[in-house]
Structures are given as C-alpha cells and as structure tokens.
Amino acid sequence: MHDLVEDLVVPAGVPEAAATVLRTARELLRQSYYCYEFSTVAVMHSLIAVEIVLRDRIPEAGKKPLHGLIKQGAADGILTARQAEYLDYGRQIRKGMAHGQTTHAVMPLAMAVPMVTTLFAIVFELCAAVL
C-alpha cells in the first residue's frame, strides 16, 4: 500500500486546509488495506480538497455548492472541460452516498487510486496556476 501512495505528495502552495485534507486522503488510501471502505472515504476527502481550492480560486464563490463551483470554474477557464467532467462525476458519486442513493460504500482500489491521484493532480494544477 505504501507504493500505491508514495507519489501522492501535497504540493507547495496548497492552502493548509486543503493540504490537511489531502494528507488525510492519502493515509486513508494507505489504510484501506486494513479497512477496505477507507478507499471510498479517501476519494470523498480528495473531492473536499478540490472544493476548498476552487473556493479559494473563484471570486465570490460564497456558499455555492460543488456543482456550481465546477460550472463556474469551467466557465472562467480555471478548470479544463475534462477536469470539470471528471469532478462532476466524482460529485455525483459523493451526492449518491450522502443521500443514501448508493447502497455500497466500498470503492475498489482499482477505481479509488486513480481517482485520488487525479484529484491530487487537479489540486496541484489549480494551485500552480496561482504561483
């Protein structure tokens, strides 16, 4: 499991709130060896980090829901169309779980690892654009 997460490094310039959430996501993914359900929680935490960074990057983000932040980020050119599509997919998974529409809470590692890795990359790209 250590090999799976060794490249998940929180980059410099990430707001501390997002960095903390990303570190937690990385450790949840590592610990999913012992508790399989942690892989899903790692993905959800990674989405929270992206939301924190989007709120930081989008002027007047206010209390917009993640869906609104994704749309605004794409419209403002902060997110690429591909990133927006990917984030919306993750948002739908999160929404399904939060509202009890998704009946299982286990995301296979083959799905969770690439999702967490991609979400780390999106945070990195969003923060690198500011530096």
DSSP file (Angstrom, degrees, kcal/mol; ACC not computed):
  #  RESIDUE AA STRUCTURE BP1 BP2  ACC     N-H-->O    O-->H-N    N-H-->O    O-->H-N    TCO  KAPPA ALPHA  PHI   PSI    X-CA   Y-CA   Z-CA
    1    1 A M     >        0   0    0      0, 0.0     4,-1.1     0, 0.0     5,-0.1   0.000 360.0 360.0 360.0 -30.9    0.0    0.0    0.0
    2    2 A H  H  >  +     0   0    0      1,-0.2     4,-0.9     2,-0.2     3,-0.5   0.892 360.0  53.2 -62.9 -37.1    2.9    2.3    0.6
    3    3 A D  H  4 S+     0   0    0      1,-0.2     3,-0.4     2,-0.2     4,-0.4   0.853 103.0  58.4 -64.9 -34.2    3.9    2.0   -3.0
    4    4 A L  H  4 S+     0   0    0      1,-0.2    -1,-0.2     2,-0.1    -2,-0.2   0.811 116.9  31.6 -65.1 -29.6    0.4    3.0   -4.1
    5    5 A V  H >< S+     0   0    0     -4,-1.1     3,-1.7    -3,-0.5    -1,-0.2   0.411  86.3 100.7-111.0   1.2    0.5    6.3   -2.3
    6    6 A E  T 3< S+     0   0    0     -4,-0.9    -1,-0.1    -3,-0.4    -2,-0.1   0.797  86.0  49.1 -62.2 -27.6    4.2    7.3   -2.5
    7    7 A D  T 3  S+     0   0    0     -4,-0.4     2,-1.8    -3,-0.2    -1,-0.3   0.506  83.8  98.6 -87.9  -4.3    3.6    9.7   -5.4
    8    8 A L    <   +     0   0    0     -3,-1.7     2,-0.5    18,-0.1    -1,-0.1  -0.576  53.0 160.6 -85.6  79.6    0.7   11.4   -3.6
    9    9 A V        -     0   0    0     -2,-1.8    -2,-0.0    17,-0.0    -3,-0.0  -0.861  44.0-123.3-104.9 132.3    2.7   14.3   -2.3
   10   10 A V        -     0   0    0     -2,-0.5     3,-0.1     9,-0.1     9,-0.0  -0.647  36.3-132.4 -74.9 117.3    0.9   17.5   -1.2
   11   11 A P    >   -     0   0    0      0, 0.0     3,-1.2     0, 0.0    -1,-0.1  -0.274  21.5 -95.7 -72.7 156.6    2.5   20.2   -3.4
   12   12 A A  T 3  S+     0   0    0      1,-0.2   115,-0.0     7,-0.0     0, 0.0  -0.347 107.4  38.7 -63.4 149.2    3.8   23.5   -2.0
   13   13 A G  T 3  S+     0   0    0      1,-0.3    -1,-0.2    -3,-0.1   117,-0.0   0.384  78.2 132.3  90.9  -4.6    1.3   26.4   -2.3
   14   14 A V    <   -     0   0    0     -3,-1.2    -1,-0.3     1,-0.1     5,-0.1  -0.666  69.2-103.2 -79.5 131.8   -1.8   24.3   -1.5
   15   15 A P    >>  -     0   0    0      0, 0.0     4,-2.7     0, 0.0     3,-0.5  -0.248  31.3-117.8 -52.8 142.5   -3.9   26.1    1.2
   16   16 A E  H 3> S+     0   0    0      1,-0.3     4,-2.6     2,-0.2     5,-0.2   0.842 112.8  56.2 -56.7 -37.7   -3.4   24.5    4.5
   17   17 A A  H 3> S+     0   0    0      1,-0.2     4,-1.6     2,-0.2    -1,-0.3   0.926 112.9  41.5 -61.0 -43.5   -7.0   23.4    4.9
   18   18 A A  H <> S+     0   0    0     -3,-0.5     4,-2.6     2,-0.2    -2,-0.2   0.884 112.5  54.8 -70.5 -38.9   -6.8   21.5    1.5
   19   19 A A  H  X S+     0   0    0     -4,-2.7     4,-2.5     1,-0.2    -2,-0.2   0.908 107.5  50.1 -61.4 -42.2   -3.3   20.2    2.3
   20   20 A T  H  X S+     0   0    0     -4,-2.6     4,-2.0    -5,-0.2    -1,-0.2   0.916 111.6  47.9 -62.0 -43.7   -4.6   18.6    5.6
   21   21 A V  H  X S+     0   0    0     -4,-1.6     4,-2.4    -5,-0.2    -2,-0.2   0.894 111.5  50.6 -66.3 -39.4   -7.5   17.0    3.8
   22   22 A L  H  X S+     0   0    0     -4,-2.6     4,-2.5     2,-0.2    -2,-0.2   0.907 109.0  50.6 -65.7 -41.2   -5.2   15.6    1.1
   23   23 A R  H  X S+     0   0    0     -4,-2.5     4,-2.2     1,-0.2    -1,-0.2   0.906 111.1  49.6 -62.3 -39.7   -2.8   14.2    3.6
   24   24 A T  H  X S+     0   0    0     -4,-2.0     4,-2.6     2,-0.2    -2,-0.2   0.919 109.6  51.3 -63.8 -43.1   -5.8   12.5    5.3
   25   25 A A  H  X S+     0   0    0     -4,-2.4     4,-2.4     1,-0.2    -2,-0.2   0.911 109.0  51.0 -59.8 -43.3   -7.0   11.1    2.0
   26   26 A R  H  X S+     0   0    0     -4,-2.5     4,-2.2     1,-0.2    -1,-0.2   0.924 112.5  45.6 -60.7 -44.7   -3.5    9.7    1.3
   27   27 A E  H  X S+     0   0    0     -4,-2.2     4,-2.6     2,-0.2    -2,-0.2   0.866 110.3  53.7 -69.6 -35.8   -3.4    8.0    4.7
   28   28 A L  H  X S+     0   0    0     -4,-2.6     4,-0.8     2,-0.2    -1,-0.2   0.918 109.3  49.0 -61.9 -42.2   -7.0    6.7    4.3
   29   29 A L  H >< S+     0   0    0     -4,-2.4     3,-0.7     1,-0.2    -2,-0.2   0.920 111.6  49.0 -63.5 -42.8   -6.0    5.1    1.0
   30   30 A R  H >< S+     0   0    0     -4,-2.2     3,-1.0     1,-0.2    -2,-0.2   0.914 112.6  48.0 -61.5 -43.1   -2.9    3.6    2.6
   31   31 A Q  H >X S+     0   0    0     -4,-2.6     4,-1.9     1,-0.2     3,-1.7   0.539  84.7  90.2 -78.1  -6.7   -5.0    2.2    5.5
   32   32 A S  T << S+     0   0    0     -4,-0.8    -1,-0.2    -3,-0.7     7,-0.2   0.658  72.3  74.0 -66.4 -11.7   -7.6    0.8    3.1
   33   33 A Y  T <4 S+     0   0    0     -3,-1.0    -1,-0.3    -4,-0.2     3,-0.2   0.875 108.1  32.0 -61.2 -37.1   -5.5   -2.4    3.2
   34   34 A Y  T <4 S+     0   0    0     -3,-1.7     2,-0.4     1,-0.3    -2,-0.2   0.782 134.4  28.2 -91.4 -31.8   -6.9   -3.0    6.7
   35   35 A C  S >< S-     0   0    0     -4,-1.9     3,-2.4    -7,-0.2     4,-0.3  -0.860  70.1-162.2-134.6  97.7  -10.3   -1.4    6.2
   36   36 A Y  T >  S+     0   0    0     -2,-0.4     3,-1.5     1,-0.3     4,-0.4   0.767  85.5  66.0 -53.9 -33.1  -11.5   -1.6    2.6
   37   37 A E  T >> S+     0   0    0      1,-0.3     4,-1.4     2,-0.2     3,-0.9   0.715  82.4  77.8 -65.3 -20.4  -14.1    1.1    3.0
   38   38 A F  H <> S+     0   0    0     -3,-2.4     4,-2.4     1,-0.2    -1,-0.3   0.765  80.8  68.5 -61.7 -24.7  -11.4    3.7    3.6
   39   39 A S  H <> S+     0   0    0     -3,-1.5     4,-1.6    -4,-0.3    -1,-0.2   0.907 101.3  46.2 -61.8 -39.7  -10.7    3.8   -0.2
   40   40 A T  H <> S+     0   0    0     -3,-0.9     4,-2.2    -4,-0.4    -1,-0.2   0.907 111.4  51.0 -67.5 -42.1  -14.1    5.4   -0.7
   41   41 A V  H  X S+     0   0    0     -4,-1.4     4,-2.5     1,-0.2    -2,-0.2   0.861 105.8  57.1 -64.5 -35.2  -13.6    7.9    2.1
   42   42 A A  H  X S+     0   0    0     -4,-2.4     4,-2.1     2,-0.2    -1,-0.2   0.906 107.1  48.1 -61.7 -42.0  -10.2    8.8    0.6
   43   43 A V  H  X S+     0   0    0     -4,-1.6     4,-1.9     2,-0.2    -2,-0.2   0.931 111.5  49.6 -64.0 -45.2  -11.9    9.7   -2.7
   44   44 A M  H  X S+     0   0    0     -4,-2.2     4,-1.6     1,-0.2    -2,-0.2   0.890 110.8  49.9 -62.6 -39.5  -14.5   11.8   -0.9
   45   45 A H  H  X S+     0   0    0     -4,-2.5     4,-1.9     1,-0.2    -1,-0.2   0.891 107.2  54.4 -65.6 -39.1  -11.8   13.6    1.1
   46   46 A S  H  X S+     0   0    0     -4,-2.1     4,-1.9     1,-0.2    -1,-0.2   0.886 106.5  52.1 -62.5 -37.6   -9.9   14.3   -2.1
   47   47 A L  H  X S+     0   0    0     -4,-1.9     4,-2.4     1,-0.2    -1,-0.2   0.874 105.3  55.3 -64.8 -36.8  -13.0   15.9   -3.5
   48   48 A I  H  X S+     0   0    0     -4,-1.6     4,-2.3     1,-0.2    -2,-0.2   0.910 105.8  52.3 -61.6 -41.5  -13.3   18.1   -0.4
   49   49 A A  H  X S+     0   0    0     -4,-1.9     4,-2.2     2,-0.2    -1,-0.2   0.912 108.9  49.3 -61.4 -43.1   -9.7   19.3   -1.1
   50   50 A V  H  X S+     0   0    0     -4,-1.9     4,-2.8     1,-0.2    -1,-0.2   0.920 109.9  51.9 -62.2 -42.5  -10.6   20.3   -4.6
   51   51 A E  H  X S+     0   0    0     -4,-2.4     4,-2.4     1,-0.2    -2,-0.2   0.904 108.1  51.5 -61.2 -41.5  -13.7   22.1   -3.3
   52   52 A I  H  X S+     0   0    0     -4,-2.3     4,-1.6     2,-0.2    -1,-0.2   0.931 112.5  45.6 -59.6 -46.2  -11.5   24.1   -0.9
   53   53 A V  H  X S+     0   0    0     -4,-2.2     4,-2.1     1,-0.2    -2,-0.2   0.894 110.9  52.4 -68.2 -39.8   -9.1   25.1   -3.6
   54   54 A L  H  X S+     0   0    0     -4,-2.8     4,-2.5     1,-0.2    -1,-0.2   0.914 108.1  51.5 -62.0 -41.1  -12.0   26.1   -6.0
   55   55 A R  H  < S+     0   0    0     -4,-2.4     6,-0.4     1,-0.2    -1,-0.2   0.874 111.5  48.7 -61.2 -35.9  -13.5   28.3   -3.3
   56   56 A D  H  < S+     0   0    0     -4,-1.6    -1,-0.2    -5,-0.2    -2,-0.2   0.851 117.2  40.7 -70.5 -35.6  -10.1   29.9   -2.9
   57   57 A R  H  < S+     0   0    0     -4,-2.1    -2,-0.2    -5,-0.1    -1,-0.2   0.746 100.1  76.6 -87.6 -26.2   -9.7   30.4   -6.7
   58   58 A I  S >< S-     0   0    0     -4,-2.5     3,-1.2    -5,-0.2    -1,-0.1  -0.777  80.4-129.6 -95.7 117.5  -13.2   31.5   -7.7
   59   59 A P  T 3  S+     0   0    0      0, 0.0    -2,-0.1     0, 0.0    -3,-0.1  -0.356  91.6   9.3 -61.0 141.3  -14.0   35.1   -6.8
   60   60 A E  T 3  S+     0   0    0      1,-0.1     3,-0.1    -5,-0.1    -5,-0.0   0.834  78.1 151.6  57.8  36.2  -17.3   35.4   -5.0
   61   61 A A    X   +     0   0    0     -3,-1.2     3,-2.3    -6,-0.4    -1,-0.1   0.860  20.3 160.0 -63.7 -34.5  -17.6   31.6   -4.6
   62   62 A G  T 3   -     0   0    0      1,-0.3    -1,-0.2    -7,-0.2    -2,-0.0  -0.193  69.3 -28.3  51.7-130.8  -19.6   32.2   -1.4
   63   63 A K  T 3  S+     0   0    0     -3,-0.1    -1,-0.3     2,-0.0    -2,-0.1   0.006  88.4 150.8-107.9  26.4  -21.7   29.2   -0.5
   64   64 A K    <   -     0   0    0     -3,-2.3    -3,-0.0     1,-0.1    -9,-0.0  -0.291  49.3-114.2 -55.9 140.6  -22.1   27.8   -4.0
   65   65 A P     >  -     0   0    0      0, 0.0     4,-2.2     0, 0.0     3,-0.4  -0.283  32.8 -98.5 -69.3 166.2  -22.4   24.0   -4.0
   66   66 A L  H  > S+     0   0    0      1,-0.2     4,-2.6     2,-0.2     5,-0.2   0.872 124.7  58.5 -55.2 -39.2  -19.7   22.0   -5.6
   67   67 A H  H  > S+     0   0    0      1,-0.2     4,-2.3     2,-0.2    -1,-0.2   0.924 108.0  46.2 -56.7 -45.1  -21.8   21.7   -8.8
   68   68 A G  H  > S+     0   0    0     -3,-0.4     4,-2.7     1,-0.2    -1,-0.2   0.871 110.9  52.3 -66.3 -37.7  -21.8   25.5   -9.1
   69   69 A L  H  X S+     0   0    0     -4,-2.2     4,-2.9     2,-0.2    -2,-0.2   0.897 109.5  49.4 -64.8 -40.0  -18.1   25.8   -8.4
   70   70 A I  H  X S+     0   0    0     -4,-2.6     4,-2.2     2,-0.2    -2,-0.2   0.942 113.3  46.1 -64.3 -47.1  -17.4   23.2  -11.1
   71   71 A K  H  X S+     0   0    0     -4,-2.3     4,-2.5    -5,-0.2    -2,-0.2   0.924 115.8  45.9 -61.3 -44.9  -19.6   25.1  -13.6
   72   72 A Q  H  X S+     0   0    0     -4,-2.7     4,-2.5     1,-0.2     6,-0.3   0.910 111.3  52.3 -65.4 -42.4  -18.1   28.5  -12.6
   73   73 A G  H  <>S+     0   0    0     -4,-2.9     5,-2.0     1,-0.2     6,-2.0   0.882 112.3  45.6 -61.1 -39.0  -14.5   27.1  -12.7
   74   74 A A  H ><5S+     0   0    0     -4,-2.2     3,-0.9     4,-0.2    -2,-0.2   0.912 113.1  49.7 -69.6 -42.8  -15.1   25.8  -16.2
   75   75 A A  H 3<5S+     0   0    0     -4,-2.5    -2,-0.2     1,-0.2    -1,-0.2   0.861 113.0  47.0 -64.5 -35.8  -16.7   29.0  -17.4
   76   76 A D  T 3<5S-     0   0    0     -4,-2.5    -1,-0.2    -5,-0.2    -2,-0.2   0.496 114.6-114.9 -85.1  -3.8  -13.9   31.1  -16.0
   77   77 A G  T < 5S+     0   0    0     -3,-0.9    -3,-0.2    -4,-0.4    -4,-0.1   0.607  85.8 118.0  80.2  11.2  -11.2   28.8  -17.5
   78   78 A I  S   <S+     0   0    0     -5,-2.0     2,-0.4    -6,-0.3    -4,-0.2   0.846  78.4  38.6 -75.8 -34.3   -9.9   27.8  -14.1
   79   79 A L  S    S-     0   0    0     -6,-2.0    -2,-0.2    -9,-0.1     2,-0.1  -0.896  85.7-126.3-113.2 144.5  -10.8   24.2  -15.0
   80   80 A T     >  -     0   0    0     -2,-0.4     4,-2.6     1,-0.1     5,-0.2  -0.424  32.6-107.5 -76.7 164.6  -10.5   22.4  -18.3
   81   81 A A  H  > S+     0   0    0      1,-0.2     4,-2.3     2,-0.2     5,-0.2   0.893 122.3  51.6 -60.2 -38.8  -13.6   20.8  -19.7
   82   82 A R  H  > S+     0   0    0      2,-0.2     4,-2.5     1,-0.2    -1,-0.2   0.915 109.9  47.8 -65.2 -43.9  -12.0   17.4  -18.9
   83   83 A Q  H  > S+     0   0    0      2,-0.2     4,-3.0     1,-0.2     5,-0.2   0.922 111.8  50.4 -63.0 -43.2  -11.4   18.4  -15.3
   84   84 A A  H  X S+     0   0    0     -4,-2.6     4,-2.2     1,-0.2    -2,-0.2   0.907 111.2  48.8 -61.6 -41.8  -14.9   19.7  -14.9
   85   85 A E  H  X S+     0   0    0     -4,-2.3     4,-1.9    -5,-0.2    -1,-0.2   0.922 113.1  47.2 -63.2 -44.5  -16.3   16.5  -16.3
   86   86 A Y  H  X S+     0   0    0     -4,-2.5     4,-2.1     1,-0.2    -2,-0.2   0.919 112.8  48.5 -63.9 -45.1  -14.2   14.4  -14.0
   87   87 A L  H  X S+     0   0    0     -4,-3.0     4,-2.6     1,-0.2    -1,-0.2   0.870 109.1  53.3 -64.9 -36.6  -15.1   16.5  -11.0
   88   88 A D  H  X S+     0   0    0     -4,-2.2     4,-2.1    -5,-0.2    -1,-0.2   0.889 107.0  52.3 -66.6 -36.9  -18.8   16.3  -11.8
   89   89 A Y  H  X S+     0   0    0     -4,-1.9     4,-1.7     2,-0.2    -2,-0.2   0.938 112.1  45.6 -61.1 -47.1  -18.5   12.5  -12.0
   90   90 A G  H  X S+     0   0    0     -4,-2.1     4,-2.6     1,-0.2    -2,-0.2   0.883 110.0  55.1 -62.8 -38.8  -16.9   12.5   -8.5
   91   91 A R  H  X S+     0   0    0     -4,-2.6     4,-2.8     1,-0.2    -1,-0.2   0.885 106.0  51.7 -61.6 -39.4  -19.5   14.9   -7.3
   92   92 A Q  H  X S+     0   0    0     -4,-2.1     4,-2.4     2,-0.2    -1,-0.2   0.881 109.3  49.6 -66.8 -37.6  -22.3   12.6   -8.4
   93   93 A I  H  X S+     0   0    0     -4,-1.7     4,-2.0     2,-0.2    -2,-0.2   0.942 112.9  47.4 -63.2 -46.8  -20.7    9.7   -6.5
   94   94 A R  H  X S+     0   0    0     -4,-2.6     4,-2.7     1,-0.2    -2,-0.2   0.911 112.0  49.9 -61.3 -43.4  -20.4   11.9   -3.4
   95   95 A K  H  X S+     0   0    0     -4,-2.8     4,-2.1     1,-0.2     6,-0.3   0.914 108.7  52.5 -63.0 -43.6  -24.0   13.0   -3.7
   96   96 A G  H  <>S+     0   0    0     -4,-2.4     5,-2.2     1,-0.2     6,-1.9   0.885 113.3  44.0 -60.2 -39.5  -25.3    9.5   -4.2
   97   97 A M  H ><5S+     0   0    0     -4,-2.0     3,-1.2     4,-0.2    -2,-0.2   0.912 112.3  51.6 -71.8 -42.4  -23.5    8.4   -1.0
   98   98 A A  H 3<5S+     0   0    0     -4,-2.7    -2,-0.2     1,-0.3    -1,-0.2   0.824 115.3  42.2 -65.0 -31.0  -24.6   11.4    1.0
   99   99 A H  T 3<5S-     0   0    0     -4,-2.1    -1,-0.3    -5,-0.2    -2,-0.2   0.248 114.1-111.4-102.9  12.6  -28.2   11.0    0.1
  100  100 A G  T < 5S+     0   0    0     -3,-1.2    -3,-0.2    -5,-0.1    -4,-0.1   0.664  84.2 120.5  71.7  16.1  -28.3    7.2    0.5
  101  101 A Q      < +     0   0    0     -5,-2.2     2,-0.6    -6,-0.3    -4,-0.2   0.743  61.7  69.1 -83.1 -24.1  -28.8    6.5   -3.2
  102  102 A T        -     0   0    0     -6,-1.9    -2,-0.1     1,-0.1    -1,-0.0  -0.855  68.4-164.7 -95.9 123.7  -25.6    4.5   -3.4
  103  103 A T        +     0   0    0     -2,-0.6     2,-0.4     2,-0.0    -1,-0.1   0.643  67.2  57.6 -89.5 -14.1  -26.1    1.3   -1.5
  104  104 A H        -     0   0    0      1,-0.1    -2,-0.0     2,-0.1     0, 0.0  -0.915  56.9-163.5-119.1 147.7  -22.5    0.2   -1.1
  105  105 A A        +     0   0    0     -2,-0.4     2,-0.6     2,-0.0   -65,-0.3   0.223  60.1  98.7-111.1  13.0  -19.7    2.1    0.5
  106  106 A V        -     0   0    0    -66,-0.1   -69,-0.1   -67,-0.1   -68,-0.1  -0.903  48.1-170.3-109.9 123.5  -16.7    0.2   -0.9
  107  107 A M        -     0   0    0     -2,-0.6   -68,-0.1   -71,-0.4     5,-0.1  -0.950  31.5-117.2-107.8 121.9  -14.8    1.5   -3.9
  108  108 A P    >>  -     0   0    0      0, 0.0     4,-2.8     0, 0.0     3,-1.8  -0.224  19.9-120.4 -57.4 146.4  -12.3   -1.0   -5.4
  109  109 A L  H 3> S+     0   0    0      1,-0.3     4,-2.4     2,-0.2   -77,-0.0   0.837 112.6  65.8 -57.0 -33.2   -8.7    0.2   -5.2
  110  110 A A  H 34 S+     0   0    0      1,-0.2    -1,-0.3     2,-0.2    -3,-0.0   0.762 114.3  31.5 -61.7 -23.1   -8.5   -0.1   -9.0
  111  111 A M  H <> S+     0   0    0     -3,-1.8     4,-1.5     2,-0.1    -2,-0.2   0.800 119.5  51.2 -98.2 -40.7  -11.0    2.7   -9.1
  112  112 A A  H  X S+     0   0    0     -4,-2.8     4,-2.9     2,-0.2     5,-0.3   0.905 104.3  55.0 -68.8 -43.5  -10.1    4.7   -5.9
  113  113 A V  H  X S+     0   0    0     -4,-2.4     4,-2.6     1,-0.2     5,-0.2   0.939 110.5  44.4 -60.8 -49.5   -6.3    5.0   -6.5
  114  114 A P  H  > S+     0   0    0      0, 0.0     4,-2.5     0, 0.0    -1,-0.2   0.876 114.4  51.4 -63.1 -33.9   -6.7    6.7  -10.0
  115  115 A M  H  X S+     0   0    0     -4,-1.5     4,-2.5     2,-0.2    -2,-0.2   0.950 112.6  43.8 -66.9 -47.7   -9.4    8.9   -8.7
  116  116 A V  H  X S+     0   0    0     -4,-2.9     4,-2.5     1,-0.2     5,-0.2   0.922 114.2  51.4 -62.7 -43.0   -7.4   10.1   -5.7
  117  117 A T  H  X S+     0   0    0     -4,-2.6     4,-2.1    -5,-0.3    -1,-0.2   0.916 111.6  46.8 -59.7 -44.5   -4.3   10.5   -7.9
  118  118 A T  H  X S+     0   0    0     -4,-2.5     4,-2.4     2,-0.2    -1,-0.2   0.893 111.2  51.2 -65.9 -40.0   -6.3   12.6  -10.4
  119  119 A L  H  X S+     0   0    0     -4,-2.5     4,-2.2     2,-0.2    -2,-0.2   0.885 108.9  51.2 -66.8 -37.8   -7.8   14.8   -7.7
  120  120 A F  H  X S+     0   0    0     -4,-2.5     4,-2.5     2,-0.2    -1,-0.2   0.928 110.7  50.2 -59.0 -44.7   -4.3   15.4   -6.3
  121  121 A A  H  X S+     0   0    0     -4,-2.1     4,-2.8     1,-0.2    -2,-0.2   0.892 108.5  51.2 -63.2 -40.6   -3.2   16.4   -9.8
  122  122 A I  H  X S+     0   0    0     -4,-2.4     4,-2.6     2,-0.2    -1,-0.2   0.923 110.5  48.8 -64.4 -43.2   -6.2   18.8  -10.2
  123  123 A V  H  X S+     0   0    0     -4,-2.2     4,-2.4     2,-0.2     5,-0.2   0.933 111.6  50.4 -59.7 -45.0   -5.3   20.5   -6.8
  124  124 A F  H  X S+     0   0    0     -4,-2.5     4,-2.7     1,-0.2    -2,-0.2   0.931 112.2  46.4 -58.5 -47.0   -1.7   20.8   -7.9
  125  125 A E  H  X S+     0   0    0     -4,-2.8     4,-1.6     1,-0.2    -1,-0.2   0.892 112.2  50.1 -65.6 -39.8   -2.7   22.3  -11.2
  126  126 A L  H  < S+     0   0    0     -4,-2.6     4,-0.4     1,-0.2    -1,-0.2   0.896 116.3  41.6 -65.0 -39.3   -5.1   24.8   -9.6
  127  127 A C  H >X S+     0   0    0     -4,-2.4     4,-1.3    -5,-0.2     3,-0.8   0.842 110.2  56.5 -77.7 -33.7   -2.5   25.9   -7.1
  128  128 A A  H 3< S+     0   0    0     -4,-2.7    -1,-0.2     1,-0.2    -2,-0.2   0.834  99.4  61.4 -66.1 -31.8    0.3   26.0   -9.6
  129  129 A A  T 3< S+     0   0    0     -4,-1.6    -1,-0.2     1,-0.2    -2,-0.2   0.751 104.8  48.8 -66.6 -22.7   -1.7   28.4  -11.7
  130  130 A V  T <4        0   0    0     -3,-0.8    -1,-0.2    -4,-0.4    -2,-0.2   0.818 360.0 360.0 -84.8 -33.2   -1.7   30.9   -8.8
  131  131 A L     <        0   0    0     -4,-1.3    -1,-0.2  -118,-0.0    -2,-0.2   0.488 360.0 360.0 -70.9 360.0    2.1   30.7   -8.1
